[in-house]
Amino acid sequence: MKKILVIPLDERPVNYDFPIMLARCTDYEVIIPPRSILGKKKVPGDVEAIWEWFIENIKTCDDAVISIDTLLFSGIVPSRLHYEKSEDLLSKLDRLRDLKKSYPKINMYVFSLIMRNPTYSSSEEEPDYYGSWGAEIHRRGVIEHKKELLIATDEEIAEYDDIVQRLPAEHLKDYLDRRAINIEVNKKVVELAAEGLFTLAMFPQDDASPYGVTAKDQRIIRDKYVSLTLSCLFICIPMLMRL
């Protein structure tokens, strides 16, 4: 029986238990890290323990399905809350190059999320301030994007000015700084894909709209992979829009 290593998106049953259940219908055995080292919603897990488990177990596997968000942050929700430096995260990603050199026959299928930008105010899976200012952060991004495209209405520009006056600058900076770091991670994944490290690289997302910070991040990744099209045609960017 072949073995497939899975680094899940997080500890929830849909991401942790379902891959194991699906494998029962195949010729694969799923190897997955213990839940105890993963995050638990807003509580981060042990990233180094995840890496140690990964490095130890990949040597006996035929394929690997890897969540970049879990390798770097221990899960999807911690990826929206971290205070990591981009240089540290990019350095961790370089470990994938070393692993591929050590085990060149292993197919790596990776996915790295484009950070969401909910339309509503809730801190359940976002920074605490998003519970009070989430709707404004989202709306500011939408109108700013429209202004850049010269399609914002007078009413929207007035709304934007009002939000800018009220929205605490420290909250906006924290949110945008984290997004900027996460998009650097995604760009690095594209570069590693262009080197041939991955059999497939995907950049999924949810809770997005046609305009706003997530749509702009989409474009950055699309432009990055288009610039490397000759060597990474296998990259795809599924997009789920919520209006």
C-alpha positions as CSV (number, residue, x, y, z in Angstrom):
1,M,0.0,0.0,0.0
2,K,1.3,3.5,-0.9
3,K,1.6,6.2,1.7
4,I,0.5,9.8,1.3
5,L,1.6,12.3,3.8
6,V,-0.9,15.1,4.6
7,I,-0.2,18.4,6.3
8,P,-3.8,19.5,6.9
9,L,-5.1,23.1,6.8
10,D,-6.1,22.8,10.5
11,E,-7.4,20.5,13.2
12,R,-11.1,20.6,12.2
13,P,-12.7,17.3,11.1
14,V,-13.3,18.5,7.5
15,N,-9.6,19.1,7.1
16,Y,-8.2,16.4,9.5
17,D,-10.6,13.5,9.5
18,F,-11.9,13.6,5.9
19,P,-8.6,12.9,4.2
20,I,-8.2,9.7,6.3
21,M,-11.8,8.7,5.5
22,L,-11.3,9.3,1.7
23,A,-8.1,7.3,1.7
24,R,-10.1,4.2,2.8
25,C,-11.5,4.1,-0.7
26,T,-8.1,4.1,-2.3
27,D,-4.8,2.2,-2.3
28,Y,-3.2,4.9,-0.1
29,E,-2.6,5.1,3.6
30,V,-2.7,8.6,4.9
31,I,0.0,9.7,7.3
32,I,-1.0,12.8,9.2
33,P,0.5,14.7,12.2
34,P,-1.0,14.3,15.6
35,R,-3.7,16.9,16.4
36,S,-1.8,17.8,19.6
37,I,0.8,19.8,17.6
38,L,-1.6,21.6,15.4
39,G,-3.3,24.8,16.3
40,K,-6.8,25.0,17.9
41,K,-8.7,27.8,16.2
42,K,-7.1,31.1,17.4
43,V,-4.5,29.2,19.6
44,P,-1.4,28.4,17.5
45,G,0.2,25.0,17.5
46,D,3.9,24.0,17.6
47,V,5.3,24.9,14.1
48,E,8.7,23.4,14.8
49,A,7.1,20.2,16.0
50,I,5.1,20.1,12.8
51,W,8.3,20.5,10.7
52,E,10.1,17.8,12.8
53,W,7.2,15.4,12.2
54,F,7.1,16.3,8.5
55,I,10.9,15.8,8.0
56,E,10.8,12.5,9.9
57,N,7.8,11.0,8.1
58,I,8.1,12.2,4.5
59,K,11.0,9.8,3.9
60,T,8.7,6.8,4.0
61,C,5.9,8.3,1.8
62,D,5.2,8.3,-1.9
63,D,3.4,11.6,-2.1
64,A,2.7,14.6,0.1
65,V,-0.3,17.1,0.3
66,I,1.0,20.1,2.1
67,S,-0.8,23.1,3.6
68,I,1.8,26.0,3.6
69,D,-0.3,27.8,6.2
70,T,0.1,25.0,8.6
71,L,3.8,24.6,7.9
72,L,4.4,28.3,8.7
73,F,1.6,29.2,11.1
74,S,0.2,25.9,12.3
75,G,-3.2,26.5,10.6
76,I,-5.5,28.8,8.7
77,V,-6.7,30.9,11.6
78,P,-3.2,31.5,13.1
79,S,-2.2,32.6,9.6
80,R,-4.5,35.6,10.1
81,L,-3.1,36.5,13.6
82,H,0.6,36.0,13.5
83,Y,3.5,38.5,14.0
84,E,6.1,36.6,12.1
85,K,8.8,38.4,10.0
86,S,8.7,37.7,6.3
87,E,12.4,36.8,6.2
88,D,11.9,34.0,8.8
89,L,8.9,32.6,6.9
90,L,10.7,32.6,3.6
91,S,13.7,30.9,5.2
92,K,11.4,28.1,6.4
93,L,10.0,27.6,2.9
94,D,13.5,27.0,1.7
95,R,13.5,23.8,3.7
96,L,11.1,22.4,1.1
97,R,13.9,22.8,-1.5
98,D,16.2,20.7,0.7
99,L,13.5,18.0,1.2
100,K,12.9,17.8,-2.5
101,K,16.6,17.3,-3.1
102,S,16.7,14.5,-0.5
103,Y,13.6,12.8,-1.8
104,P,13.3,13.8,-5.5
105,K,10.8,11.1,-6.3
106,I,8.1,12.3,-3.9
107,N,5.3,14.3,-5.5
108,M,4.6,17.4,-3.5
109,Y,1.1,19.0,-3.9
110,V,1.0,22.3,-2.0
111,F,-1.7,24.9,-1.3
112,S,-1.3,28.3,0.2
113,L,-4.3,30.5,1.0
114,I,-4.8,34.0,-0.1
115,M,-5.9,35.7,3.1
116,R,-9.6,36.5,3.3
117,N,-11.2,39.8,4.0
118,P,-14.7,39.3,5.5
119,T,-17.4,41.9,4.8
120,Y,-18.7,41.7,8.3
121,S,-17.4,42.6,11.8
122,S,-16.4,39.5,13.7
123,S,-13.4,38.5,15.8
124,E,-14.2,34.8,15.9
125,E,-11.5,33.9,13.4
126,E,-9.8,37.3,12.9
127,P,-7.8,39.8,15.1
128,D,-9.8,41.1,18.1
129,Y,-10.3,44.5,16.6
130,Y,-12.0,43.0,13.6
131,G,-15.0,42.4,15.8
132,S,-15.5,46.2,16.0
133,W,-14.0,47.4,12.7
134,G,-14.1,44.5,10.3
135,A,-16.8,45.9,8.1
136,E,-15.0,49.2,7.8
137,I,-11.7,47.6,7.0
138,H,-13.4,45.6,4.2
139,R,-15.3,48.5,2.8
140,R,-12.2,50.8,2.9
141,G,-10.3,48.3,0.8
142,V,-13.2,47.9,-1.7
143,I,-13.5,51.7,-2.3
144,E,-9.8,52.2,-2.4
145,H,-9.5,49.6,-5.1
146,K,-12.4,51.2,-7.0
147,K,-10.6,54.6,-6.7
148,E,-7.5,53.1,-8.2
149,L,-9.6,51.9,-11.1
150,L,-11.3,55.3,-11.4
151,I,-14.7,53.7,-11.0
152,A,-15.6,54.9,-7.4
153,T,-18.8,57.0,-7.2
154,D,-19.0,60.3,-5.3
155,E,-21.0,58.6,-2.6
156,E,-18.3,55.9,-2.2
157,I,-15.5,58.5,-2.0
158,A,-17.4,60.3,0.7
159,E,-17.9,57.0,2.5
160,Y,-14.2,56.2,2.2
161,D,-13.2,59.6,3.7
162,D,-15.6,59.0,6.6
163,I,-14.1,55.5,7.2
164,V,-10.5,56.8,7.1
165,Q,-11.4,59.5,9.7
166,R,-12.9,56.9,12.1
167,L,-10.8,53.7,11.5
168,P,-7.9,53.5,14.1
169,A,-4.7,53.7,12.2
170,E,-3.0,51.0,14.3
171,H,-5.6,48.5,13.5
172,L,-5.4,49.1,9.8
173,K,-1.6,49.0,9.8
174,D,-1.6,45.7,11.7
175,Y,-4.1,44.2,9.2
176,L,-2.3,45.4,6.1
177,D,1.2,44.6,7.3
178,R,0.1,41.0,7.9
179,R,-1.5,40.7,4.5
180,A,1.7,42.0,2.9
181,I,3.8,39.4,4.7
182,N,1.4,36.6,3.7
183,I,1.5,37.7,0.0
184,E,5.3,37.5,0.1
185,V,4.9,33.9,1.2
186,N,2.6,33.2,-1.7
187,K,5.0,34.7,-4.1
188,K,7.8,32.6,-2.7
189,V,5.6,29.5,-3.3
190,V,5.2,30.5,-6.9
191,E,9.0,30.8,-7.3
192,L,9.6,27.4,-5.7
193,A,7.0,26.0,-8.1
194,A,8.8,27.5,-11.0
195,E,11.9,25.7,-9.9
196,G,10.0,22.4,-10.3
197,L,9.7,21.5,-6.6
198,F,5.9,20.9,-6.8
199,T,3.8,18.6,-8.9
200,L,0.9,21.0,-8.2
201,A,0.6,24.4,-6.4
202,M,-2.7,26.0,-5.6
203,F,-3.8,29.3,-4.1
204,P,-7.4,28.9,-2.9
205,Q,-9.4,31.6,-1.1
206,D,-12.8,32.4,0.3
207,D,-14.8,35.3,1.6
208,A,-13.8,37.6,-1.2
209,S,-15.4,40.1,-3.5
210,P,-14.6,41.5,-7.0
211,Y,-12.9,44.6,-5.4
212,G,-10.8,45.0,-2.3
213,V,-7.6,43.9,-0.7
214,T,-8.1,40.2,-1.5
215,A,-8.9,40.9,-5.1
216,K,-5.7,42.9,-5.3
217,D,-3.7,40.1,-3.7
218,Q,-5.2,37.7,-6.3
219,R,-3.8,39.9,-9.0
220,I,-0.4,40.0,-7.5
221,I,-0.2,36.2,-7.5
222,R,-1.7,35.9,-10.9
223,D,0.8,38.3,-12.3
224,K,3.6,36.5,-10.6
225,Y,2.7,33.1,-12.0
226,V,2.0,34.6,-15.5
227,S,5.5,36.0,-15.5
228,L,6.8,32.5,-14.9
229,T,4.3,30.7,-17.2
230,L,6.8,28.7,-19.2
231,S,8.0,26.8,-16.1
232,C,4.9,26.6,-13.9
233,L,1.8,26.1,-16.1
234,F,0.5,23.7,-13.5
235,I,-0.3,26.5,-11.0
236,C,-4.0,27.3,-10.7
237,I,-5.8,29.9,-8.7
238,P,-9.4,29.0,-7.8
239,M,-11.4,32.0,-6.8
240,L,-14.6,31.9,-4.7
241,M,-16.4,35.3,-4.8
242,R,-18.9,36.4,-2.1
243,L,-20.6,39.6,-3.0
